[in-house]
């Protein structure tokens, strides 16, 4: 899924020389957009550059005790 997000952002992912991880020209390693906080922040930053607004809703109302 991270590779698909990178492609949507306009990056051109390819498998690294060990065929173990995805890399992109000019952007380094494809971030783990969905499994790390840093990756999610990178996704938000790149989306904003393209005029895409990502709104994060914690849905706190679902967790009221």
mmCIF file as Biopython writes it, N, C-alpha, C and O atoms, coordinates in Angstrom:
data_model
#
loop_
_atom_site.group_PDB
_atom_site.id
_atom_site.type_symbol
_atom_site.label_atom_id
_atom_site.label_alt_id
_atom_site.label_comp_id
_atom_site.label_asym_id
_atom_site.label_entity_id
_atom_site.label_seq_id
_atom_site.pdbx_PDB_ins_code
_atom_site.Cartn_x
_atom_site.Cartn_y
_atom_site.Cartn_z
_atom_site.occupancy
_atom_site.B_iso_or_equiv
_atom_site.auth_seq_id
_atom_site.auth_asym_id
_atom_site.pdbx_PDB_model_num
ATOM 1   N N  . UNK A ? 1  ? 0.819   -1.177 0.000  1.0 0.0 1  A 1 
ATOM 2   C CA . UNK A ? 1  ? 0.000   0.000  0.000  1.0 0.0 1  A 1 
ATOM 3   C C  . UNK A ? 1  ? 0.876   1.260  0.000  1.0 0.0 1  A 1 
ATOM 4   O O  . UNK A ? 1  ? 0.526   2.261  -0.624 1.0 0.0 1  A 1 
ATOM 5   N N  . UNK A ? 2  ? 2.005   1.207  0.695  1.0 0.0 2  A 1 
ATOM 6   C CA . UNK A ? 2  ? 2.911   2.363  0.718  1.0 0.0 2  A 1 
ATOM 7   C C  . UNK A ? 2  ? 3.378   2.696  -0.694 1.0 0.0 2  A 1 
ATOM 8   O O  . UNK A ? 2  ? 3.470   3.869  -1.055 1.0 0.0 2  A 1 
ATOM 9   N N  . UNK A ? 3  ? 3.670   1.686  -1.485 1.0 0.0 3  A 1 
ATOM 10  C CA . UNK A ? 3  ? 4.106   1.893  -2.867 1.0 0.0 3  A 1 
ATOM 11  C C  . UNK A ? 3  ? 3.013   2.585  -3.672 1.0 0.0 3  A 1 
ATOM 12  O O  . UNK A ? 3  ? 3.304   3.480  -4.467 1.0 0.0 3  A 1 
ATOM 13  N N  . UNK A ? 4  ? 1.771   2.186  -3.479 1.0 0.0 4  A 1 
ATOM 14  C CA . UNK A ? 4  ? 0.662   2.797  -4.213 1.0 0.0 4  A 1 
ATOM 15  C C  . UNK A ? 4  ? 0.480   4.262  -3.824 1.0 0.0 4  A 1 
ATOM 16  O O  . UNK A ? 4  ? 0.181   5.096  -4.679 1.0 0.0 4  A 1 
ATOM 17  N N  . UNK A ? 5  ? 0.657   4.580  -2.551 1.0 0.0 5  A 1 
ATOM 18  C CA . UNK A ? 5  ? 0.565   5.978  -2.113 1.0 0.0 5  A 1 
ATOM 19  C C  . UNK A ? 5  ? 1.680   6.782  -2.764 1.0 0.0 5  A 1 
ATOM 20  O O  . UNK A ? 5  ? 1.442   7.887  -3.252 1.0 0.0 5  A 1 
ATOM 21  N N  . UNK A ? 6  ? 2.893   6.239  -2.777 1.0 0.0 6  A 1 
ATOM 22  C CA . UNK A ? 6  ? 4.019   6.935  -3.406 1.0 0.0 6  A 1 
ATOM 23  C C  . UNK A ? 6  ? 3.724   7.199  -4.884 1.0 0.0 6  A 1 
ATOM 24  O O  . UNK A ? 6  ? 4.012   8.284  -5.389 1.0 0.0 6  A 1 
ATOM 25  N N  . UNK A ? 7  ? 3.157   6.223  -5.570 1.0 0.0 7  A 1 
ATOM 26  C CA . UNK A ? 7  ? 2.814   6.419  -6.981 1.0 0.0 7  A 1 
ATOM 27  C C  . UNK A ? 7  ? 1.743   7.491  -7.142 1.0 0.0 7  A 1 
ATOM 28  O O  . UNK A ? 7  ? 1.798   8.279  -8.086 1.0 0.0 7  A 1 
ATOM 29  N N  . UNK A ? 8  ? 0.775   7.532  -6.237 1.0 0.0 8  A 1 
ATOM 30  C CA . UNK A ? 8  ? -0.271  8.540  -6.279 1.0 0.0 8  A 1 
ATOM 31  C C  . UNK A ? 8  ? 0.308   9.936  -6.077 1.0 0.0 8  A 1 
ATOM 32  O O  . UNK A ? 8  ? -0.190  10.910 -6.641 1.0 0.0 8  A 1 
ATOM 33  N N  . UNK A ? 9  ? 1.367   10.026 -5.266 1.0 0.0 9  A 1 
ATOM 34  C CA . UNK A ? 9  ? 2.039   11.306 -5.035 1.0 0.0 9  A 1 
ATOM 35  C C  . UNK A ? 9  ? 2.924   11.710 -6.212 1.0 0.0 9  A 1 
ATOM 36  O O  . UNK A ? 9  ? 3.506   12.795 -6.210 1.0 0.0 9  A 1 
ATOM 37  N N  . UNK A ? 10 ? 3.024   10.844 -7.209 1.0 0.0 10 A 1 
ATOM 38  C CA . UNK A ? 10 ? 3.813   11.158 -8.395 1.0 0.0 10 A 1 
ATOM 39  C C  . UNK A ? 10 ? 5.228   10.608 -8.371 1.0 0.0 10 A 1 
ATOM 40  O O  . UNK A ? 10 ? 6.010   10.869 -9.285 1.0 0.0 10 A 1 
ATOM 41  N N  . UNK A ? 11 ? 5.567   9.847  -7.333 1.0 0.0 11 A 1 
ATOM 42  C CA . UNK A ? 11 ? 6.891   9.245  -7.261 1.0 0.0 11 A 1 
ATOM 43  C C  . UNK A ? 11 ? 6.914   8.002  -8.150 1.0 0.0 11 A 1 
ATOM 44  O O  . UNK A ? 11 ? 5.865   7.454  -8.488 1.0 0.0 11 A 1 
ATOM 45  N N  . UNK A ? 12 ? 8.096   7.571  -8.520 1.0 0.0 12 A 1 
ATOM 46  C CA . UNK A ? 12 ? 8.249   6.367  -9.325 1.0 0.0 12 A 1 
ATOM 47  C C  . UNK A ? 12 ? 9.023   5.328  -8.517 1.0 0.0 12 A 1 
ATOM 48  O O  . UNK A ? 12 ? 10.246  5.239  -8.629 1.0 0.0 12 A 1 
ATOM 49  N N  . UNK A ? 13 ? 8.317   4.546  -7.707 1.0 0.0 13 A 1 
ATOM 50  C CA . UNK A ? 13 ? 8.986   3.561  -6.850 1.0 0.0 13 A 1 
ATOM 51  C C  . UNK A ? 13 ? 9.583   2.409  -7.659 1.0 0.0 13 A 1 
ATOM 52  O O  . UNK A ? 13 ? 9.068   2.035  -8.712 1.0 0.0 13 A 1 
ATOM 53  N N  . UNK A ? 14 ? 10.671  1.866  -7.145 1.0 0.0 14 A 1 
ATOM 54  C CA . UNK A ? 14 ? 11.280  0.666  -7.718 1.0 0.0 14 A 1 
ATOM 55  C C  . UNK A ? 14 ? 11.878  -0.137 -6.568 1.0 0.0 14 A 1 
ATOM 56  O O  . UNK A ? 14 ? 12.191  0.412  -5.512 1.0 0.0 14 A 1 
ATOM 57  N N  . UNK A ? 15 ? 12.034  -1.437 -6.782 1.0 0.0 15 A 1 
ATOM 58  C CA . UNK A ? 15 ? 12.651  -2.267 -5.747 1.0 0.0 15 A 1 
ATOM 59  C C  . UNK A ? 15 ? 14.134  -1.958 -5.664 1.0 0.0 15 A 1 
ATOM 60  O O  . UNK A ? 15 ? 14.789  -1.772 -6.689 1.0 0.0 15 A 1 
ATOM 61  N N  . UNK A ? 16 ? 14.670  -1.901 -4.447 1.0 0.0 16 A 1 
ATOM 62  C CA . UNK A ? 16 ? 16.093  -1.617 -4.273 1.0 0.0 16 A 1 
ATOM 63  C C  . UNK A ? 16 ? 16.936  -2.776 -4.788 1.0 0.0 16 A 1 
ATOM 64  O O  . UNK A ? 16 ? 16.406  -3.794 -5.232 1.0 0.0 16 A 1 
ATOM 65  N N  . UNK A ? 17 ? 18.242  -2.610 -4.725 1.0 0.0 17 A 1 
ATOM 66  C CA . UNK A ? 17 ? 19.158  -3.608 -5.285 1.0 0.0 17 A 1 
ATOM 67  C C  . UNK A ? 17 ? 19.033  -4.976 -4.627 1.0 0.0 17 A 1 
ATOM 68  O O  . UNK A ? 17 ? 19.377  -5.984 -5.245 1.0 0.0 17 A 1 
ATOM 69  N N  . UNK A ? 18 ? 18.553  -5.036 -3.400 1.0 0.0 18 A 1 
ATOM 70  C CA . UNK A ? 18 ? 18.367  -6.317 -2.718 1.0 0.0 18 A 1 
ATOM 71  C C  . UNK A ? 18 ? 16.947  -6.855 -2.901 1.0 0.0 18 A 1 
ATOM 72  O O  . UNK A ? 18 ? 16.624  -7.934 -2.403 1.0 0.0 18 A 1 
ATOM 73  N N  . UNK A ? 19 ? 16.114  -6.120 -3.603 1.0 0.0 19 A 1 
ATOM 74  C CA . UNK A ? 19 ? 14.712  -6.487 -3.812 1.0 0.0 19 A 1 
ATOM 75  C C  . UNK A ? 19 ? 13.978  -6.683 -2.492 1.0 0.0 19 A 1 
ATOM 76  O O  . UNK A ? 19 ? 13.127  -7.564 -2.367 1.0 0.0 19 A 1 
ATOM 77  N N  . UNK A ? 20 ? 14.318  -5.846 -1.501 1.0 0.0 20 A 1 
ATOM 78  C CA . UNK A ? 20 ? 13.705  -5.985 -0.184 1.0 0.0 20 A 1 
ATOM 79  C C  . UNK A ? 20 ? 12.883  -4.779 0.227  1.0 0.0 20 A 1 
ATOM 80  O O  . UNK A ? 20 ? 12.031  -4.886 1.109  1.0 0.0 20 A 1 
ATOM 81  N N  . UNK A ? 21 ? 13.121  -3.634 -0.397 1.0 0.0 21 A 1 
ATOM 82  C CA . UNK A ? 21 ? 12.418  -2.430 0.011  1.0 0.0 21 A 1 
ATOM 83  C C  . UNK A ? 21 ? 12.215  -1.530 -1.200 1.0 0.0 21 A 1 
ATOM 84  O O  . UNK A ? 21 ? 12.933  -1.637 -2.194 1.0 0.0 21 A 1 
ATOM 85  N N  . UNK A ? 22 ? 11.233  -0.646 -1.107 1.0 0.0 22 A 1 
ATOM 86  C CA . UNK A ? 22 ? 10.956  0.260  -2.211 1.0 0.0 22 A 1 
ATOM 87  C C  . UNK A ? 22 ? 11.728  1.560  -2.039 1.0 0.0 22 A 1 
ATOM 88  O O  . UNK A ? 22 ? 11.814  2.099  -0.936 1.0 0.0 22 A 1 
ATOM 89  N N  . UNK A ? 23 ? 12.282  2.054  -3.122 1.0 0.0 23 A 1 
ATOM 90  C CA . UNK A ? 23 ? 13.000  3.324  -3.147 1.0 0.0 23 A 1 
ATOM 91  C C  . UNK A ? 23 ? 12.411  4.165  -4.281 1.0 0.0 23 A 1 
ATOM 92  O O  . UNK A ? 23 ? 11.680  3.651  -5.128 1.0 0.0 23 A 1 
ATOM 93  N N  . UNK A ? 24 ? 12.734  5.461  -4.291 1.0 0.0 24 A 1 
ATOM 94  C CA . UNK A ? 24 ? 12.267  6.340  -5.355 1.0 0.0 24 A 1 
ATOM 95  C C  . UNK A ? 24 ? 13.377  7.298  -5.739 1.0 0.0 24 A 1 
ATOM 96  O O  . UNK A ? 24 ? 14.182  7.693  -4.895 1.0 0.0 24 A 1 
ATOM 97  N N  . UNK A ? 25 ? 13.422  7.670  -6.993 1.0 0.0 25 A 1 
ATOM 98  C CA . UNK A ? 25 ? 14.387  8.661  -7.441 1.0 0.0 25 A 1 
ATOM 99  C C  . UNK A ? 25 ? 14.053  10.003 -6.813 1.0 0.0 25 A 1 
ATOM 100 O O  . UNK A ? 25 ? 12.918  10.469 -6.917 1.0 0.0 25 A 1 
ATOM 101 N N  . UNK A ? 26 ? 15.016  10.625 -6.168 1.0 0.0 26 A 1 
ATOM 102 C CA . UNK A ? 26 ? 14.837  11.959 -5.618 1.0 0.0 26 A 1 
ATOM 103 C C  . UNK A ? 26 ? 14.118  12.018 -4.285 1.0 0.0 26 A 1 
ATOM 104 O O  . UNK A ? 26 ? 14.104  13.075 -3.655 1.0 0.0 26 A 1 
ATOM 105 N N  . UNK A ? 27 ? 13.520  10.928 -3.830 1.0 0.0 27 A 1 
ATOM 106 C CA . UNK A ? 27 ? 12.787  10.955 -2.579 1.0 0.0 27 A 1 
ATOM 107 C C  . UNK A ? 27 ? 13.300  9.936  -1.565 1.0 0.0 27 A 1 
ATOM 108 O O  . UNK A ? 27 ? 12.763  9.852  -0.460 1.0 0.0 27 A 1 
ATOM 109 N N  . UNK A ? 28 ? 14.308  9.177  -1.907 1.0 0.0 28 A 1 
ATOM 110 C CA . UNK A ? 28 ? 14.838  8.184  -0.971 1.0 0.0 28 A 1 
ATOM 111 C C  . UNK A ? 28 ? 13.910  6.995  -0.823 1.0 0.0 28 A 1 
ATOM 112 O O  . UNK A ? 28 ? 13.176  6.643  -1.745 1.0 0.0 28 A 1 
ATOM 113 N N  . UNK A ? 29 ? 13.952  6.388  0.339  1.0 0.0 29 A 1 
ATOM 114 C CA . UNK A ? 29 ? 13.122  5.209  0.587  1.0 0.0 29 A 1 
ATOM 115 C C  . UNK A ? 29 ? 11.667  5.614  0.693  1.0 0.0 29 A 1 
ATOM 116 O O  . UNK A ? 29 ? 11.350  6.684  1.213  1.0 0.0 29 A 1 
ATOM 117 N N  . UNK A ? 30 ? 10.789  4.770  0.204  1.0 0.0 30 A 1 
ATOM 118 C CA . UNK A ? 30 ? 9.354   5.020  0.333  1.0 0.0 30 A 1 
ATOM 119 C C  . UNK A ? 30 ? 9.005   4.922  1.811  1.0 0.0 30 A 1 
ATOM 120 O O  . UNK A ? 30 ? 9.239   3.885  2.432  1.0 0.0 30 A 1 
ATOM 121 N N  . UNK A ? 31 ? 8.453   5.978  2.378  1.0 0.0 31 A 1 
ATOM 122 C CA . UNK A ? 31 ? 8.100   5.937  3.800  1.0 0.0 31 A 1 
ATOM 123 C C  . UNK A ? 31 ? 7.034   4.888  4.088  1.0 0.0 31 A 1 
ATOM 124 O O  . UNK A ? 31 ? 6.255   4.520  3.209  1.0 0.0 31 A 1 
ATOM 125 N N  . UNK A ? 32 ? 7.009   4.423  5.302  1.0 0.0 32 A 1 
ATOM 126 C CA . UNK A ? 32 ? 5.963   3.506  5.749  1.0 0.0 32 A 1 
ATOM 127 C C  . UNK A ? 32 ? 4.768   4.370  6.137  1.0 0.0 32 A 1 
ATOM 128 O O  . UNK A ? 32 ? 4.533   4.628  7.318  1.0 0.0 32 A 1 
ATOM 129 N N  . UNK A ? 33 ? 4.017   4.814  5.134  1.0 0.0 33 A 1 
ATOM 130 C CA . UNK A ? 33 ? 2.944   5.774  5.338  1.0 0.0 33 A 1 
ATOM 131 C C  . UNK A ? 33 ? 1.916   5.330  6.369  1.0 0.0 33 A 1 
ATOM 132 O O  . UNK A ? 33 ? 1.361   6.162  7.087  1.0 0.0 33 A 1 
ATOM 133 N N  . UNK A ? 34 ? 1.660   4.034  6.449  1.0 0.0 34 A 1 
ATOM 134 C CA . UNK A ? 34 ? 0.563   3.547  7.286  1.0 0.0 34 A 1 
ATOM 135 C C  . UNK A ? 34 ? 1.011   2.858  8.558  1.0 0.0 34 A 1 
ATOM 136 O O  . UNK A ? 34 ? 0.177   2.483  9.383  1.0 0.0 34 A 1 
ATOM 137 N N  . UNK A ? 35 ? 2.305   2.683  8.733  1.0 0.0 35 A 1 
ATOM 138 C CA . UNK A ? 35 ? 2.764   1.960  9.921  1.0 0.0 35 A 1 
ATOM 139 C C  . UNK A ? 35 ? 3.705   2.774  10.793 1.0 0.0 35 A 1 
ATOM 140 O O  . UNK A ? 35 ? 4.247   2.260  11.772 1.0 0.0 35 A 1 
ATOM 141 N N  . UNK A ? 36 ? 3.904   4.044  10.446 1.0 0.0 36 A 1 
ATOM 142 C CA . UNK A ? 36 ? 4.750   4.885  11.298 1.0 0.0 36 A 1 
ATOM 143 C C  . UNK A ? 36 ? 4.207   6.307  11.327 1.0 0.0 36 A 1 
ATOM 144 O O  . UNK A ? 36 ? 3.673   6.805  10.335 1.0 0.0 36 A 1 
ATOM 145 N N  . UNK A ? 37 ? 4.351   6.945  12.469 1.0 0.0 37 A 1 
ATOM 146 C CA . UNK A ? 37 ? 3.923   8.331  12.590 1.0 0.0 37 A 1 
ATOM 147 C C  . UNK A ? 37 ? 4.682   9.236  11.644 1.0 0.0 37 A 1 
ATOM 148 O O  . UNK A ? 37 ? 4.104   10.145 11.048 1.0 0.0 37 A 1 
ATOM 149 N N  . UNK A ? 38 ? 5.982   8.991  11.504 1.0 0.0 38 A 1 
ATOM 150 C CA . UNK A ? 38 ? 6.808   9.789  10.600 1.0 0.0 38 A 1 
ATOM 151 C C  . UNK A ? 38 ? 6.333   9.638  9.155  1.0 0.0 38 A 1 
ATOM 152 O O  . UNK A ? 38 ? 6.298   10.611 8.401  1.0 0.0 38 A 1 
ATOM 153 N N  . UNK A ? 39 ? 5.971   8.416  8.776  1.0 0.0 39 A 1 
ATOM 154 C CA . UNK A ? 39 ? 5.463   8.178  7.426  1.0 0.0 39 A 1 
ATOM 155 C C  . UNK A ? 39 ? 4.155   8.905  7.170  1.0 0.0 39 A 1 
ATOM 156 O O  . UNK A ? 39 ? 3.948   9.451  6.087  1.0 0.0 39 A 1 
ATOM 157 N N  . UNK A ? 40 ? 3.260   8.916  8.172  1.0 0.0 40 A 1 
ATOM 158 C CA . UNK A ? 40 ? 1.984   9.606  8.018  1.0 0.0 40 A 1 
ATOM 159 C C  . UNK A ? 40 ? 2.208   11.111 7.895  1.0 0.0 40 A 1 
ATOM 160 O O  . UNK A ? 40 ? 1.539   11.772 7.101  1.0 0.0 40 A 1 
ATOM 161 N N  . UNK A ? 41 ? 3.141   11.657 8.671  1.0 0.0 41 A 1 
ATOM 162 C CA . UNK A ? 41 ? 3.437   13.086 8.564  1.0 0.0 41 A 1 
ATOM 163 C C  . UNK A ? 41 ? 4.005   13.415 7.183  1.0 0.0 41 A 1 
ATOM 164 O O  . UNK A ? 41 ? 3.697   14.461 6.612  1.0 0.0 41 A 1 
ATOM 165 N N  . UNK A ? 42 ? 4.828   12.524 6.655  1.0 0.0 42 A 1 
ATOM 166 C CA . UNK A ? 42 ? 5.381   12.727 5.305  1.0 0.0 42 A 1 
ATOM 167 C C  . UNK A ? 42 ? 4.268   12.730 4.264  1.0 0.0 42 A 1 
ATOM 168 O O  . UNK A ? 42 ? 4.281   13.537 3.334  1.0 0.0 42 A 1 
ATOM 169 N N  . UNK A ? 43 ? 3.298   11.816 4.424  1.0 0.0 43 A 1 
ATOM 170 C CA . UNK A ? 43 ? 2.158   11.764 3.512  1.0 0.0 43 A 1 
ATOM 171 C C  . UNK A ? 43 ? 1.378   13.071 3.558  1.0 0.0 43 A 1 
ATOM 172 O O  . UNK A ? 43 ? 1.025   13.617 2.513  1.0 0.0 43 A 1 
ATOM 173 N N  . UNK A ? 44 ? 1.107   13.573 4.748  1.0 0.0 44 A 1 
ATOM 174 C CA . UNK A ? 44 ? 0.372   14.828 4.896  1.0 0.0 44 A 1 
ATOM 175 C C  . UNK A ? 44 ? 1.132   15.975 4.236  1.0 0.0 44 A 1 
ATOM 176 O O  . UNK A ? 44 ? 0.541   16.798 3.537  1.0 0.0 44 A 1 
ATOM 177 N N  . UNK A ? 45 ? 2.442   16.025 4.461  1.0 0.0 45 A 1 
ATOM 178 C CA . UNK A ? 45 ? 3.276   17.083 3.875  1.0 0.0 45 A 1 
ATOM 179 C C  . UNK A ? 45 ? 3.243   17.029 2.347  1.0 0.0 45 A 1 
ATOM 180 O O  . UNK A ? 45 ? 3.055   18.056 1.694  1.0 0.0 45 A 1 
ATOM 181 N N  . UNK A ? 46 ? 3.423   15.854 1.785  1.0 0.0 46 A 1 
ATOM 182 C CA . UNK A ? 46 ? 3.446   15.717 0.325  1.0 0.0 46 A 1 
ATOM 183 C C  . UNK A ? 46 ? 2.073   15.999 -0.279 1.0 0.0 46 A 1 
ATOM 184 O O  . UNK A ? 46 ? 1.971   16.598 -1.349 1.0 0.0 46 A 1 
ATOM 185 N N  . UNK A ? 47 ? 1.024   15.568 0.406  1.0 0.0 47 A 1 
ATOM 186 C CA . UNK A ? 47 ? -0.330  15.829 -0.096 1.0 0.0 47 A 1 
ATOM 187 C C  . UNK A ? 47 ? -0.608  17.333 -0.103 1.0 0.0 47 A 1 
ATOM 188 O O  . UNK A ? 47 ? -1.181  17.850 -1.063 1.0 0.0 47 A 1 
ATOM 189 N N  . UNK A ? 48 ? -0.210  18.037 0.954  1.0 0.0 48 A 1 
ATOM 190 C CA . UNK A ? 48 ? -0.426  19.488 1.020  1.0 0.0 48 A 1 
ATOM 191 C C  . UNK A ? 48 ? 0.285   20.212 -0.118 1.0 0.0 48 A 1 
ATOM 192 O O  . UNK A ? 48 ? -0.230  21.195 -0.650 1.0 0.0 48 A 1 
ATOM 193 N N  . UNK A ? 49 ? 1.467   19.726 -0.493 1.0 0.0 49 A 1 
ATOM 194 C CA . UNK A ? 49 ? 2.191   20.338 -1.611 1.0 0.0 49 A 1 
ATOM 195 C C  . UNK A ? 49 ? 1.372   20.276 -2.890 1.0 0.0 49 A 1 
ATOM 196 O O  . UNK A ? 49 ? 1.511   21.123 -3.773 1.0 0.0 49 A 1 
ATOM 197 N N  . UNK A ? 50 ? 0.504   19.246 -2.982 1.0 0.0 50 A 1 
ATOM 198 C CA . UNK A ? 50 ? -0.322  19.066 -4.175 1.0 0.0 50 A 1 
ATOM 199 C C  . UNK A ? 50 ? -1.729  19.628 -3.981 1.0 0.0 50 A 1 
ATOM 200 O O  . UNK A ? 50 ? -2.610  19.413 -4.814 1.0 0.0 50 A 1 
ATOM 201 N N  . UNK A ? 51 ? -1.934  20.350 -2.875 1.0 0.0 51 A 1 
ATOM 202 C CA . UNK A ? 51 ? -3.230  20.962 -2.631 1.0 0.0 51 A 1 
ATOM 203 C C  . UNK A ? 51 ? -4.280  19.998 -2.099 1.0 0.0 51 A 1 
ATOM 204 O O  . UNK A ? 51 ? -5.475  20.287 -2.158 1.0 0.0 51 A 1 
ATOM 205 N N  . UNK A ? 52 ? -3.843  18.851 -1.579 1.0 0.0 52 A 1 
ATOM 206 C CA . UNK A ? 52 ? -4.762  17.853 -1.032 1.0 0.0 52 A 1 
ATOM 207 C C  . UNK A ? 52 ? -4.796  18.028 0.481  1.0 0.0 52 A 1 
ATOM 208 O O  . UNK A ? 52 ? -3.759  17.991 1.143  1.0 0.0 52 A 1 
ATOM 209 N N  . UNK A ? 53 ? -5.997  18.220 1.022  1.0 0.0 53 A 1 
ATOM 210 C CA . UNK A ? 53 ? -6.148  18.380 2.458  1.0 0.0 53 A 1 
ATOM 211 C C  . UNK A ? 53 ? -6.452  17.030 3.095  1.0 0.0 53 A 1 
ATOM 212 O O  . UNK A ? 53 ? -7.385  16.337 2.689  1.0 0.0 53 A 1 
ATOM 213 N N  . UNK A ? 54 ? -5.663  16.668 4.089  1.0 0.0 54 A 1 
ATOM 214 C CA . UNK A ? 54 ? -5.917  15.457 4.865  1.0 0.0 54 A 1 
ATOM 215 C C  . UNK A ? 54 ? -6.288  15.904 6.260  1.0 0.0 54 A 1 
ATOM 216 O O  . UNK A ? 54 ? -5.498  16.554 6.945  1.0 0.0 54 A 1 
ATOM 217 N N  . UNK A ? 55 ? -7.486  15.559 6.679  1.0 0.0 55 A 1 
ATOM 218 C CA . UNK A ? 55 ? -7.981  15.927 7.996  1.0 0.0 55 A 1 
ATOM 219 C C  . UNK A ? 55 ? -7.953  14.681 8.869  1.0 0.0 55 A 1 
ATOM 220 O O  . UNK A ? 55 ? -8.545  13.659 8.523  1.0 0.0 55 A 1 
ATOM 221 N N  . UNK A ? 56 ? -7.270  14.768 9.989  1.0 0.0 56 A 1 
ATOM 222 C CA . UNK A ? 56 ? -7.180  13.630 10.894 1.0 0.0 56 A 1 
ATOM 223 C C  . UNK A ? 56 ? -8.209  13.801 11.995 1.0 0.0 56 A 1 
ATOM 224 O O  . UNK A ? 56 ? -8.187  14.783 12.737 1.0 0.0 56 A 1 
ATOM 225 N N  . UNK A ? 57 ? -9.103  12.844 12.091 1.0 0.0 57 A 1 
ATOM 226 C CA . UNK A ? 57 ? -10.157 12.870 13.097 1.0 0.0 57 A 1 
ATOM 227 C C  . UNK A ? 57 ? -9.912  11.706 14.047 1.0 0.0 57 A 1 
ATOM 228 O O  . UNK A ? 57 ? -9.914  10.545 13.638 1.0 0.0 57 A 1 
ATOM 229 N N  . UNK A ? 58 ? -9.705  12.022 15.295 1.0 0.0 58 A 1 
ATOM 230 C CA . UNK A ? 58 ? -9.405  10.968 16.270 1.0 0.0 58 A 1 
ATOM 231 C C  . UNK A ? 58 ? -10.647 10.213 16.712 1.0 0.0 58 A 1 
ATOM 232 O O  . UNK A ? 58 ? -10.542 9.170  17.358 1.0 0.0 58 A 1 
ATOM 233 N N  . UNK A ? 59 ? -11.798 10.718 16.378 1.0 0.0 59 A 1 
ATOM 234 C CA . UNK A ? 59 ? -13.068 10.086 16.747 1.0 0.0 59 A 1 
ATOM 235 C C  . UNK A ? 59 ? -13.150 9.840  18.250 1.0 0.0 59 A 1 
ATOM 236 O O  . UNK A ? 59 ? -13.601 8.786  18.697 1.0 0.0 59 A 1 
ATOM 237 N N  . UNK A ? 60 ? -12.709 10.824 19.015 1.0 0.0 60 A 1 
ATOM 238 C CA . UNK A ? 60 ? -12.743 10.698 20.475 1.0 0.0 60 A 1 
ATOM 239 C C  . UNK A ? 60 ? -14.134 10.407 21.011 1.0 0.0 60 A 1 
ATOM 240 O O  . UNK A ? 60 ? -14.283 9.763  22.049 1.0 0.0 60 A 1 
ATOM 241 N N  . UNK A ? 61 ? -15.155 10.884 20.301 1.0 0.0 61 A 1 
ATOM 242 C CA . UNK A ? 61 ? -16.513 10.670 20.797 1.0 0.0 61 A 1 
ATOM 243 C C  . UNK A ? 61 ? -16.881 9.179  20.844 1.0 0.0 61 A 1 
ATOM 244 O O  . UNK A ? 61 ? -17.798 8.785  21.564 1.0 0.0 61 A 1 
ATOM 245 N N  . UNK A ? 62 ? -16.171 8.369  20.085 1.0 0.0 62 A 1 
ATOM 246 C CA . UNK A ? 62 ? -16.437 6.928  20.103 1.0 0.0 62 A 1 
ATOM 247 C C  . UNK A ? 62 ? -15.850 6.244  21.332 1.0 0.0 62 A 1 
ATOM 248 O O  . UNK A ? 62 ? -16.224 5.117  21.658 1.0 0.0 62 A 1 
ATOM 249 N N  . UNK A ? 63 ? -14.938 6.921  22.008 1.0 0.0 63 A 1 
ATOM 250 C CA . UNK A ? 63 ? -14.230 6.296  23.124 1.0 0.0 63 A 1 
ATOM 251 C C  . UNK A ? 63 ? -14.614 6.871  24.487 1.0 0.0 63 A 1 
ATOM 252 O O  . UNK A ? 63 ? -13.913 6.656  25.476 1.0 0.0 63 A 1 
ATOM 253 N N  . UNK A ? 64 ? -15.718 7.596  24.535 1.0 0.0 64 A 1 
ATOM 254 C CA . UNK A ? 64 ? -16.157 8.168  25.814 1.0 0.0 64 A 1 
ATOM 255 C C  . UNK A ? 64 ? -16.573 7.058  26.765 1.0 0.0 64 A 1 
ATOM 256 O O  . UNK A ? 64 ? -17.165 6.060  26.354 1.0 0.0 64 A 1 
ATOM 257 N N  . UNK A ? 65 ? -16.262 7.242  28.016 1.0 0.0 65 A 1 
ATOM 258 C CA . UNK A ? 65 ? -16.611 6.226  29.008 1.0 0.0 65 A 1 
ATOM 259 C C  . UNK A ? 65 ? -17.834 6.614  29.764 1.0 0.0 65 A 1 
ATOM 260 O O  . UNK A ? 65 ? -18.276 5.875  30.644 1.0 0.0 65 A 1 
#
